[in-house]
Amino acid sequence: MPCDASAIRLCVSVLSRSRLSCAMLVCHLLWLRPLKQVCLIQAVQTGQTHVTSHSKHTPTARAERRRAHPHRTGSSTLQNILFRLGERESATFAFPSRTYQFNYPDRFRVAFVDELPKGSSQFDLLCSHMRLDLREVRKVMPQNAVFITLLRDPIKTFESVFGYYTSTVPAFFTAHRAASSEGKSALSVFLDSPEIFWDPKEPRNGLAKNPMSFDIGLNNQKWNGSWPEDLAQLEEEFHLVMIAEHFNESLVLLGALLRLEHEDLAYLRLNVCAGNSVTVLNENMQAKVRSWNVLDTLLYDFFVQVFWEKAAQFGMERLKAEVSLLMGLHQLFTEQVWWS
């Protein structure tokens, strides 16, 4: 979808749990050249950046970060880039009216958004955790908003979600209790017989199966006849679905979409998990994760294919060259921060 050069409004939907879940960081960004309106929406699974209320409606004033076992896909890094651009352009940020997320796990509703600050006519950036409802989000953002989201490999996503939400997802908590008497990891116990622990009628179990599909507003419990149509609608709505495993390539395509300079995309990696906090899954466990999260796998595989189609349209050699330039700038930026 081409962007209007005079007024490009981007609604970035980042769906990711990170170590990150399926694409569910729902970020919605709105970008003019210069930046005027940005709507960034993050799905709750990312669990990386939490926003609290403040009258000035600025990310610096309202951002609060949780650091215990961060669940990430690159979503915090992306959010940081967008916040930086938004602050530079004096953007108006949309935040939850009561807490750091939009009444999760309920589907997003306009009523969950805090009121516009005085002197503002519309929101420019929305980037707090939510469970996506596109129709409701469109009521908040301008009609020509651009939607972008970030997805991550379903295996890494589910492993991350399981570790991060052990105490809040009943299915995971029950599996942990059962594992204490079996001498096996809780994730292994859960994957051996997930139906024993998962109650689909329990609202807090939304992340226990196909978490990315859940956060992006799809039916996450089982395949139904509407899935092909739902995927086609998501492809139509999102101008770019970024892929965490190809984050730099995704940033290059984002920059082209929003007409950003390389300096606008410079970043430091945020909320990076230590290697010893990551569970290494063998092939058998990976297969079980895919089987249990088959809809997330379909969602991810579908948009990976769409991503590379967009990359081909951009030009593979051009993309490779742009990534090299971005990586050089990233290295320089990191060294400057390190030595400052």
GIJOQUI-V964907 format. One record per residue. N is the residue number from 1. RES is the residue in one letter. SS is DSSP state (H for helix, E for strand, L for the rest). PHI is phi in whole degrees, -180 to 180 (999 if undefined). Layout:
BEGIN
n:N res:RES ss:SS phi:PHI
n:N res:RES ss:SS phi:PHI
END
This chain:
BEGIN
n:1 res:M ss:L phi:999
n:2 res:P ss:L phi:-69
n:3 res:C ss:L phi:-102
n:4 res:D ss:L phi:-70
n:5 res:A ss:L phi:-64
n:6 res:S ss:L phi:-80
n:7 res:A ss:L phi:-158
n:8 res:I ss:L phi:-97
n:9 res:R ss:E phi:-106
n:10 res:L ss:E phi:-112
n:11 res:C ss:E phi:-112
n:12 res:V ss:E phi:-89
n:13 res:S ss:E phi:-111
n:14 res:V ss:E phi:-105
n:15 res:L ss:E phi:-114
n:16 res:S ss:L phi:-158
n:17 res:R ss:L phi:-117
n:18 res:S ss:L phi:-93
n:19 res:R ss:L phi:-2
n:20 res:L ss:L phi:99
n:21 res:S ss:L phi:-96
n:22 res:C ss:L phi:-56
n:23 res:A ss:L phi:41
n:24 res:M ss:E phi:-115
n:25 res:L ss:E phi:-110
n:26 res:V ss:E phi:-100
n:27 res:C ss:E phi:-114
n:28 res:H ss:E phi:-125
n:29 res:L ss:E phi:-123
n:30 res:L ss:L phi:-128
n:31 res:W ss:L phi:-132
n:32 res:L ss:L phi:-109
n:33 res:R ss:L phi:-107
n:34 res:P ss:L phi:-76
n:35 res:L ss:L phi:-59
n:36 res:K ss:L phi:-121
n:37 res:Q ss:L phi:-130
n:38 res:V ss:E phi:-133
n:39 res:C ss:E phi:-120
n:40 res:L ss:E phi:-114
n:41 res:I ss:E phi:-119
n:42 res:Q ss:E phi:-109
n:43 res:A ss:E phi:-77
n:44 res:V ss:H phi:-64
n:45 res:Q ss:H phi:-62
n:46 res:T ss:H phi:-61
n:47 res:G ss:L phi:57
n:48 res:Q ss:L phi:-107
n:49 res:T ss:E phi:-124
n:50 res:H ss:E phi:-120
n:51 res:V ss:E phi:-111
n:52 res:T ss:L phi:-114
n:53 res:S ss:L phi:-77
n:54 res:H ss:L phi:-162
n:55 res:S ss:L phi:-65
n:56 res:K ss:L phi:-82
n:57 res:H ss:L phi:56
n:58 res:T ss:L phi:-122
n:59 res:P ss:H phi:-65
n:60 res:T ss:H phi:-64
n:61 res:A ss:H phi:-74
n:62 res:R ss:H phi:-112
n:63 res:A ss:E phi:-75
n:64 res:E ss:E phi:-137
n:65 res:R ss:E phi:-109
n:66 res:R ss:L phi:-95
n:67 res:R ss:L phi:-113
n:68 res:A ss:L phi:-72
n:69 res:H ss:L phi:42
n:70 res:P ss:L phi:-60
n:71 res:H ss:L phi:-104
n:72 res:R ss:L phi:-140
n:73 res:T ss:L phi:-139
n:74 res:G ss:L phi:110
n:75 res:S ss:H phi:-68
n:76 res:S ss:H phi:-64
n:77 res:T ss:H phi:-63
n:78 res:L ss:H phi:-64
n:79 res:Q ss:H phi:-61
n:80 res:N ss:H phi:-63
n:81 res:I ss:H phi:-60
n:82 res:L ss:H phi:-69
n:83 res:F ss:H phi:-62
n:84 res:R ss:H phi:-62
n:85 res:L ss:H phi:-67
n:86 res:G ss:H phi:-64
n:87 res:E ss:H phi:-65
n:88 res:R ss:H phi:-61
n:89 res:E ss:L phi:-99
n:90 res:S ss:L phi:56
n:91 res:A ss:L phi:-72
n:92 res:T ss:L phi:-99
n:93 res:F ss:E phi:-100
n:94 res:A ss:E phi:-94
n:95 res:F ss:L phi:-126
n:96 res:P ss:E phi:-62
n:97 res:S ss:L phi:-79
n:98 res:R ss:L phi:-119
n:99 res:T ss:L phi:-142
n:100 res:Y ss:L phi:-82
n:101 res:Q ss:E phi:-137
n:102 res:F ss:L phi:-86
n:103 res:N ss:L phi:54
n:104 res:Y ss:L phi:-61
n:105 res:P ss:L phi:-96
n:106 res:D ss:L phi:-65
n:107 res:R ss:E phi:-64
n:108 res:F ss:L phi:-56
n:109 res:R ss:L phi:-137
n:110 res:V ss:H phi:-56
n:111 res:A ss:H phi:-63
n:112 res:F ss:H phi:-80
n:113 res:V ss:E phi:-92
n:114 res:D ss:L phi:-65
n:115 res:E ss:L phi:-70
n:116 res:L ss:L phi:-62
n:117 res:P ss:L phi:-70
n:118 res:K ss:L phi:-60
n:119 res:G ss:L phi:91
n:120 res:S ss:L phi:-107
n:121 res:S ss:L phi:-102
n:122 res:Q ss:L phi:-162
n:123 res:F ss:L phi:-83
n:124 res:D ss:L phi:-108
n:125 res:L ss:E phi:-140
n:126 res:L ss:E phi:-129
n:127 res:C ss:L phi:-145
n:128 res:S ss:L phi:-107
n:129 res:H ss:E phi:-63
n:130 res:M ss:E phi:-161
n:131 res:R ss:E phi:-106
n:132 res:L ss:L phi:-66
n:133 res:D ss:L phi:-136
n:134 res:L ss:H phi:-59
n:135 res:R ss:H phi:-63
n:136 res:E ss:H phi:-72
n:137 res:V ss:H phi:-62
n:138 res:R ss:H phi:-65
n:139 res:K ss:H phi:-73
n:140 res:V ss:H phi:-91
n:141 res:M ss:L phi:-95
n:142 res:P ss:L phi:-59
n:143 res:Q ss:L phi:-62
n:144 res:N ss:L phi:-96
n:145 res:A ss:E phi:-65
n:146 res:V ss:E phi:-104
n:147 res:F ss:E phi:-101
n:148 res:I ss:E phi:-136
n:149 res:T ss:E phi:-139
n:150 res:L ss:E phi:-126
n:151 res:L ss:E phi:-114
n:152 res:R ss:L phi:-132
n:153 res:D ss:L phi:-50
n:154 res:P ss:H phi:-59
n:155 res:I ss:H phi:-67
n:156 res:K ss:H phi:-64
n:157 res:T ss:H phi:-62
n:158 res:F ss:H phi:-67
n:159 res:E ss:H phi:-60
n:160 res:S ss:H phi:-69
n:161 res:V ss:H phi:-61
n:162 res:F ss:H phi:-60
n:163 res:G ss:H phi:-71
n:164 res:Y ss:H phi:-80
n:165 res:Y ss:L phi:-108
n:166 res:T ss:L phi:-56
n:167 res:S ss:L phi:-85
n:168 res:T ss:L phi:-112
n:169 res:V ss:L phi:-102
n:170 res:P ss:H phi:-53
n:171 res:A ss:H phi:-61
n:172 res:F ss:H phi:-71
n:173 res:F ss:H phi:-63
n:174 res:T ss:H phi:-64
n:175 res:A ss:H phi:-64
n:176 res:H ss:H phi:-65
n:177 res:R ss:H phi:-65
n:178 res:A ss:H phi:-66
n:179 res:A ss:H phi:-68
n:180 res:S ss:L phi:-63
n:181 res:S ss:L phi:-106
n:182 res:E ss:L phi:-111
n:183 res:G ss:L phi:71
n:184 res:K ss:L phi:-125
n:185 res:S ss:L phi:-68
n:186 res:A ss:H phi:-62
n:187 res:L ss:H phi:-65
n:188 res:S ss:H phi:-64
n:189 res:V ss:H phi:-62
n:190 res:F ss:H phi:-64
n:191 res:L ss:H phi:-70
n:192 res:D ss:H phi:-64
n:193 res:S ss:L phi:-149
n:194 res:P ss:H phi:-62
n:195 res:E ss:H phi:-63
n:196 res:I ss:H phi:-65
n:197 res:F ss:H phi:-97
n:198 res:W ss:L phi:-96
n:199 res:D ss:L phi:-107
n:200 res:P ss:L phi:-65
n:201 res:K ss:L phi:-85
n:202 res:E ss:L phi:-84
n:203 res:P ss:H phi:-57
n:204 res:R ss:H phi:-77
n:205 res:N ss:H phi:-92
n:206 res:G ss:H phi:-57
n:207 res:L ss:H phi:-85
n:208 res:A ss:H phi:-81
n:209 res:K ss:L phi:-149
n:210 res:N ss:L phi:49
n:211 res:P ss:H phi:-60
n:212 res:M ss:H phi:-69
n:213 res:S ss:H phi:-63
n:214 res:F ss:H phi:-60
n:215 res:D ss:H phi:-69
n:216 res:I ss:L phi:-86
n:217 res:G ss:L phi:93
n:218 res:L ss:L phi:-88
n:219 res:N ss:L phi:-71
n:220 res:N ss:L phi:-97
n:221 res:Q ss:L phi:-87
n:222 res:K ss:L phi:-162
n:223 res:W ss:L phi:-66
n:224 res:N ss:L phi:-141
n:225 res:G ss:L phi:-64
n:226 res:S ss:L phi:-86
n:227 res:W ss:H phi:-58
n:228 res:P ss:H phi:-58
n:229 res:E ss:H phi:-67
n:230 res:D ss:H phi:-65
n:231 res:L ss:H phi:-65
n:232 res:A ss:H phi:-63
n:233 res:Q ss:H phi:-67
n:234 res:L ss:H phi:-63
n:235 res:E ss:H phi:-62
n:236 res:E ss:H phi:-71
n:237 res:E ss:H phi:-76
n:238 res:F ss:E phi:-90
n:239 res:H ss:E phi:-71
n:240 res:L ss:E phi:-153
n:241 res:V ss:E phi:-108
n:242 res:M ss:E phi:-77
n:243 res:I ss:E phi:-117
n:244 res:A ss:H phi:-61
n:245 res:E ss:H phi:-71
n:246 res:H ss:H phi:-131
n:247 res:F ss:H phi:-65
n:248 res:N ss:H phi:-68
n:249 res:E ss:H phi:-61
n:250 res:S ss:H phi:-64
n:251 res:L ss:H phi:-65
n:252 res:V ss:H phi:-62
n:253 res:L ss:H phi:-67
n:254 res:L ss:H phi:-64
n:255 res:G ss:H phi:-61
n:256 res:A ss:H phi:-68
n:257 res:L ss:H phi:-65
n:258 res:L ss:H phi:-98
n:259 res:R ss:L phi:59
n:260 res:L ss:L phi:-97
n:261 res:E ss:L phi:-86
n:262 res:H ss:H phi:-58
n:263 res:E ss:H phi:-63
n:264 res:D ss:H phi:-67
n:265 res:L ss:H phi:-101
n:266 res:A ss:L phi:-62
n:267 res:Y ss:L phi:-153
n:268 res:L ss:L phi:-112
n:269 res:R ss:L phi:-70
n:270 res:L ss:L phi:-114
n:271 res:N ss:L phi:53
n:272 res:V ss:L phi:-80
n:273 res:C ss:L phi:-79
n:274 res:A ss:L phi:-66
n:275 res:G ss:H phi:-58
n:276 res:N ss:H phi:-76
n:277 res:S ss:H phi:-98
n:278 res:V ss:L phi:-101
n:279 res:T ss:L phi:-81
n:280 res:V ss:L phi:-89
n:281 res:L ss:L phi:-98
n:282 res:N ss:L phi:-75
n:283 res:E ss:H phi:-61
n:284 res:N ss:H phi:-64
n:285 res:M ss:H phi:-69
n:286 res:Q ss:H phi:-62
n:287 res:A ss:H phi:-63
n:288 res:K ss:H phi:-67
n:289 res:V ss:H phi:-63
n:290 res:R ss:H phi:-62
n:291 res:S ss:H phi:-64
n:292 res:W ss:H phi:-71
n:293 res:N ss:L phi:-114
n:294 res:V ss:H phi:-64
n:295 res:L ss:H phi:-72
n:296 res:D ss:H phi:-63
n:297 res:T ss:H phi:-64
n:298 res:L ss:H phi:-63
n:299 res:L ss:H phi:-61
n:300 res:Y ss:H phi:-64
n:301 res:D ss:H phi:-61
n:302 res:F ss:H phi:-61
n:303 res:F ss:H phi:-81
n:304 res:V ss:H phi:-64
n:305 res:Q ss:H phi:-64
n:306 res:V ss:H phi:-63
n:307 res:F ss:H phi:-59
n:308 res:W ss:H phi:-73
n:309 res:E ss:H phi:-66
n:310 res:K ss:H phi:-67
n:311 res:A ss:H phi:-63
n:312 res:A ss:H phi:-65
n:313 res:Q ss:H phi:-65
n:314 res:F ss:H phi:-69
n:315 res:G ss:L phi:112
n:316 res:M ss:H phi:-66
n:317 res:E ss:H phi:-67
n:318 res:R ss:H phi:-64
n:319 res:L ss:H phi:-63
n:320 res:K ss:H phi:-61
n:321 res:A ss:H phi:-66
n:322 res:E ss:H phi:-67
n:323 res:V ss:H phi:-63
n:324 res:S ss:H phi:-61
n:325 res:L ss:H phi:-64
n:326 res:L ss:H phi:-64
n:327 res:M ss:H phi:-65
n:328 res:G ss:H phi:-64
n:329 res:L ss:H phi:-66
n:330 res:H ss:H phi:-61
n:331 res:Q ss:H phi:-64
n:332 res:L ss:H phi:-64
n:333 res:F ss:H phi:-63
n:334 res:T ss:H phi:-64
n:335 res:E ss:H phi:-66
n:336 res:Q ss:H phi:-65
n:337 res:V ss:H phi:-69
n:338 res:W ss:H phi:-61
n:339 res:W ss:H phi:-93
n:340 res:S ss:L phi:-80
END
